[in-house]
């Protein structure tokens, strides 16, 4: 049910069970899935598709034009999956034609207050962006990754699945899966063992991932040499395949 003081464009599409709070503005072309709750003073505009069971808190700005000087009004999109929580003053921008033209957010993510997701970013599932974490354009964040408060990510960086970035981290290069980083600029500090345990990884799997980390960071190998050794280890430890796939796709190199 929408509040009488919400402003909803007739060209917007709201599924059954959607609620919109007072003074929120829902623009033309916006599509919102069932049982999604929009708080007061939220602005959602552009070609924005939001799935079911999301919660968007007051003063969020969702689907606004990209903050890119090259943007010239081209039609671009924002796609948000299901069961996401988007907290106060979060800003999420649509994509640009210089990339795929779409910003994507998966399922079951938590974007805390004042977080920013810039144009053409891609977030997987179950990620957490703590208060005031900010993503530059074209950033990719893997499943289960956690960004501590005030983490700043340079455009085009990639953050691997299950990575953990400590509060105030400044990311200028890619963060491999499972890796913990901190600092300005960020430096690696082992693997996210506690996070892996909480997600059901066995002791054997965590031990194998630690071996992979040592190959990558403790043996003085080039990335090519490390990738070859990881490939050998992955034959017996499938979780290490995430390392290999990530390294093969890294364009900015990795923190070391």
C-alpha positions as a Python dict, from the first residue, in 0.01 Angstrom:
ca = {
    (1, 'X'): (0, 0, 0),
    (2, 'X'): (135, 342, -94),
    (3, 'X'): (100, 650, 123),
    (4, 'X'): (-128, 921, -11),
    (5, 'X'): (164, 1165, -15),
    (6, 'X'): (393, 942, -221),
    (7, 'X'): (442, 1055, -582),
    (8, 'X'): (424, 758, -819),
    (9, 'X'): (441, 810, -1193),
    (10, 'X'): (158, 633, -1382),
    (11, 'X'): (426, 469, -1600),
    (12, 'X'): (588, 299, -1300),
    (13, 'X'): (500, -67, -1233),
    (14, 'X'): (449, -181, -873),
    (15, 'X'): (368, -545, -800),
    (16, 'X'): (132, -672, -534),
    (17, 'X'): (230, -594, -177),
    (18, 'X'): (467, -305, -256),
    (19, 'X'): (449, -22, -2),
    (20, 'X'): (579, 331, -60),
    (21, 'X'): (622, 579, 225),
    (22, 'X'): (522, 946, 231),
    (23, 'X'): (708, 1196, 11),
    (24, 'X'): (887, 924, -185),
    (25, 'X'): (911, 972, -561),
    (26, 'X'): (886, 676, -800),
    (27, 'X'): (961, 774, -1160),
    (28, 'X'): (846, 651, -1499),
    (29, 'X'): (1002, 322, -1606),
    (30, 'X'): (1063, 198, -1254),
    (31, 'X'): (952, -159, -1183),
    (32, 'X'): (927, -286, -825),
    (33, 'X'): (869, -650, -729),
    (34, 'X'): (620, -786, -480),
    (35, 'X'): (639, -708, -108),
    (36, 'X'): (921, -458, -147),
    (37, 'X'): (902, -179, 112),
    (38, 'X'): (1005, 175, 24),
    (39, 'X'): (1046, 415, 315),
    (40, 'X'): (969, 788, 321),
    (41, 'X'): (1163, 1045, 117),
    (42, 'X'): (1316, 786, -119),
    (43, 'X'): (1376, 875, -485),
    (44, 'X'): (1378, 595, -745),
    (45, 'X'): (1404, 687, -1111),
    (46, 'X'): (1531, 584, -1452),
    (47, 'X'): (1507, 239, -1605),
    (48, 'X'): (1530, 68, -1268),
    (49, 'X'): (1410, -286, -1198),
    (50, 'X'): (1387, -391, -832),
    (51, 'X'): (1298, -750, -739),
    (52, 'X'): (1086, -889, -458),
    (53, 'X'): (1117, -850, -80),
    (54, 'X'): (1364, -564, -76),
    (55, 'X'): (1365, -292, 188),
    (56, 'X'): (1479, 60, 102),
    (57, 'X'): (1509, 304, 389),
    (58, 'X'): (1445, 678, 400),
    (59, 'X'): (1642, 927, 192),
    (60, 'X'): (1800, 669, -40),
    (61, 'X'): (1858, 769, -405),
    (62, 'X'): (1822, 471, -637),
    (63, 'X'): (1862, 469, -1016),
    (64, 'X'): (1987, 824, -1058),
    (65, 'X'): (2198, 934, -1358),
    (66, 'X'): (2562, 816, -1344),
    (67, 'X'): (2819, 1060, -1204),
    (68, 'X'): (3028, 1044, -1519),
    (69, 'X'): (3115, 1348, -1733),
    (70, 'X'): (3085, 1131, -2044),
    (71, 'X'): (2720, 1057, -1969),
    (72, 'X'): (2502, 1239, -2223),
    (73, 'X'): (2155, 1120, -2131),
    (74, 'X'): (2171, 777, -2298),
    (75, 'X'): (1918, 520, -2176),
    (76, 'X'): (2089, 297, -1917),
    (77, 'X'): (1966, 63, -1644),
    (78, 'X'): (1985, -43, -1283),
    (79, 'X'): (1892, -400, -1184),
    (80, 'X'): (1845, -501, -820),
    (81, 'X'): (1762, -858, -717),
    (82, 'X'): (1568, -982, -416),
    (83, 'X'): (1584, -951, -36),
    (84, 'X'): (1833, -665, -33),
    (85, 'X'): (1843, -406, 246),
    (86, 'X'): (1937, -55, 134),
    (87, 'X'): (1982, 181, 427),
    (88, 'X'): (1956, 556, 476),
    (89, 'X'): (2122, 797, 229),
    (90, 'X'): (2257, 519, 7),
    (91, 'X'): (2312, 627, -355),
    (92, 'X'): (2303, 380, -645),
    (93, 'X'): (2356, 503, -1003),
    (94, 'X'): (2261, 350, -1337),
    (95, 'X'): (2520, 225, -1587),
    (96, 'X'): (2686, 397, -1884),
    (97, 'X'): (2714, 308, -2251),
    (98, 'X'): (3093, 299, -2211),
    (99, 'X'): (3039, -30, -2025),
    (100, 'X'): (2745, -274, -2042),
    (101, 'X'): (2497, 6, -1974),
    (102, 'X'): (2374, -147, -1650),
    (103, 'X'): (2455, -146, -1279),
    (104, 'X'): (2366, -478, -1116),
    (105, 'X'): (2305, -576, -754),
    (106, 'X'): (2228, -940, -677),
    (107, 'X'): (2035, -1091, -386),
    (108, 'X'): (2053, -1076, -5),
    (109, 'X'): (2293, -782, 13),
    (110, 'X'): (2317, -524, 293),
    (111, 'X'): (2412, -171, 194),
    (112, 'X'): (2443, 30, 513),
    (113, 'X'): (2392, 406, 552),
    (114, 'X'): (2572, 648, 319),
    (115, 'X'): (2713, 378, 93),
    (116, 'X'): (2765, 460, -276),
    (117, 'X'): (2744, 221, -570),
    (118, 'X'): (2861, 402, -882),
    (119, 'X'): (2773, 342, -1246),
    (120, 'X'): (2837, -2, -1400),
    (121, 'X'): (2920, -170, -1070),
    (122, 'X'): (2829, -536, -1024),
    (123, 'X'): (2756, -677, -677),
    (124, 'X'): (2703, -1048, -628),
    (125, 'X'): (2498, -1204, -348),
    (126, 'X'): (2526, -1180, 33),
    (127, 'X'): (2769, -887, 27),
    (128, 'X'): (2792, -625, 303),
    (129, 'X'): (2893, -264, 248),
    (130, 'X'): (2928, -104, 591),
    (131, 'X'): (2855, 263, 654),
    (132, 'X'): (3002, 506, 400),
    (133, 'X'): (3178, 241, 188),
    (134, 'X'): (3204, 380, -166),
    (135, 'X'): (3256, 204, -498),
    (136, 'X'): (3395, 387, -799),
    (137, 'X'): (3259, 310, -1144),
    (138, 'X'): (3288, -38, -1298),
    (139, 'X'): (3378, -209, -967),
    (140, 'X'): (3288, -578, -925),
    (141, 'X'): (3224, -730, -582),
    (142, 'X'): (3204, -1109, -544),
    (143, 'X'): (2959, -1311, -333),
    (144, 'X'): (2993, -1284, 48),
    (145, 'X'): (3253, -1006, 30),
    (146, 'X'): (3250, -754, 317),
    (147, 'X'): (3365, -393, 294),
    (148, 'X'): (3424, -222, 627),
    (149, 'X'): (3305, 129, 701),
    (150, 'X'): (3460, 409, 492),
    (151, 'X'): (3626, 165, 252),
    (152, 'X'): (3704, 341, -77),
    (153, 'X'): (3735, 139, -399),
    (154, 'X'): (3903, 276, -713),
    (155, 'X'): (3714, 238, -1039),
    (156, 'X'): (3754, -91, -1231),
    (157, 'X'): (3878, -281, -924),
    (158, 'X'): (3750, -631, -851),
    (159, 'X'): (3690, -777, -505),
    (160, 'X'): (3683, -1155, -491),
    (161, 'X'): (3428, -1377, -320),
    (162, 'X'): (3459, -1405, 60),
    (163, 'X'): (3714, -1120, 74),
    (164, 'X'): (3717, -891, 377),
    (165, 'X'): (3824, -527, 366),
    (166, 'X'): (3890, -363, 703),
    (167, 'X'): (3748, -26, 802),
    (168, 'X'): (3898, 263, 609),
    (169, 'X'): (4068, 46, 346),
    (170, 'X'): (4175, 219, 25),
    (171, 'X'): (4160, -25, -266),
    (172, 'X'): (4358, 57, -578),
    (173, 'X'): (4408, -297, -707),
    (174, 'X'): (4210, -621, -714),
    (175, 'X'): (4151, -823, -396),
    (176, 'X'): (4168, -1201, -454),
    (177, 'X'): (3898, -1430, -312),
    (178, 'X'): (3915, -1520, 58),
    (179, 'X'): (4170, -1244, 129),
    (180, 'X'): (4167, -994, 416),
    (181, 'X'): (4311, -650, 349),
    (182, 'X'): (4354, -322, 535),
    (183, 'X'): (4538, 6, 503),
    (184, 'X'): (4581, 301, 269),
    (185, 'X'): (4667, 164, 20),
    (186, 'X'): (4535, -177, 121),
    (187, 'X'): (4774, -465, 190),
    (188, 'X'): (4694, -837, 237),
    (189, 'X'): (4677, -986, 588),
    (190, 'X'): (4590, -1355, 547),
    (191, 'X'): (4260, -1518, 464),
    (192, 'X'): (3912, -1456, 601),
    (193, 'X'): (3915, -1774, 812),
    (194, 'X'): (3641, -1670, 1052),
    (195, 'X'): (3406, -1572, 771),
    (196, 'X'): (3467, -1904, 597),
    (197, 'X'): (3394, -2099, 915),
    (198, 'X'): (3069, -1911, 963),
    (199, 'X'): (2967, -2005, 608),
    (200, 'X'): (3026, -2374, 662),
    (201, 'X'): (3369, -2427, 505),
    (202, 'X'): (3534, -2735, 653),
    (203, 'X'): (3867, -2724, 833),
    (204, 'X'): (4024, -2909, 540),
    (205, 'X'): (3891, -2653, 292),
    (206, 'X'): (4020, -2363, 501),
    (207, 'X'): (4362, -2529, 528),
    (208, 'X'): (4373, -2569, 150),
    (209, 'X'): (4277, -2204, 99),
    (210, 'X'): (4559, -2102, 338),
    (211, 'X'): (4802, -2304, 126),
    (212, 'X'): (4676, -2120, -180),
    (213, 'X'): (4728, -1787, -6),
    (214, 'X'): (5087, -1882, 78),
    (215, 'X'): (5152, -1970, -285),
    (216, 'X'): (5020, -1632, -389),
    (217, 'X'): (5186, -1420, -122),
    (218, 'X'): (5465, -1600, 63),
    (219, 'X'): (5685, -1765, -201),
    (220, 'X'): (5799, -1468, -409),
    (221, 'X'): (5637, -1604, -725),
    (222, 'X'): (5514, -1407, -1022),
    (223, 'X'): (5141, -1419, -1077),
    (224, 'X'): (5193, -1656, -1369),
    (225, 'X'): (5402, -1892, -1156),
    (226, 'X'): (5157, -1872, -868),
    (227, 'X'): (4867, -1950, -1101),
    (228, 'X'): (5040, -2264, -1224),
    (229, 'X'): (5102, -2388, -870),
    (230, 'X'): (4745, -2308, -770),
    (231, 'X'): (4622, -2506, -1067),
    (232, 'X'): (4810, -2811, -940),
    (233, 'X'): (4667, -2767, -589),
    (234, 'X'): (4313, -2717, -720),
    (235, 'X'): (4309, -3071, -855),
    (236, 'X'): (4261, -3188, -495),
    (237, 'X'): (4107, -2868, -352),
    (238, 'X'): (3824, -2733, -572),
    (239, 'X'): (3785, -2417, -362),
    (240, 'X'): (4117, -2295, -504),
    (241, 'X'): (3959, -2268, -848),
    (242, 'X'): (3824, -1929, -737),
    (243, 'X'): (4182, -1804, -706),
    (244, 'X'): (4271, -1922, -1056),
    (245, 'X'): (3964, -1780, -1227),
    (246, 'X'): (4011, -1448, -1049),
    (247, 'X'): (4380, -1414, -1139),
    (248, 'X'): (4313, -1494, -1503),
    (249, 'X'): (4060, -1209, -1523),
    (250, 'X'): (4252, -947, -1323),
    (251, 'X'): (4324, -637, -1529),
    (252, 'X'): (4458, -408, -1252),
    (253, 'X'): (4676, -677, -1089),
    (254, 'X'): (4628, -764, -723),
    (255, 'X'): (4727, -613, -389),
    (256, 'X'): (5064, -752, -281),
}
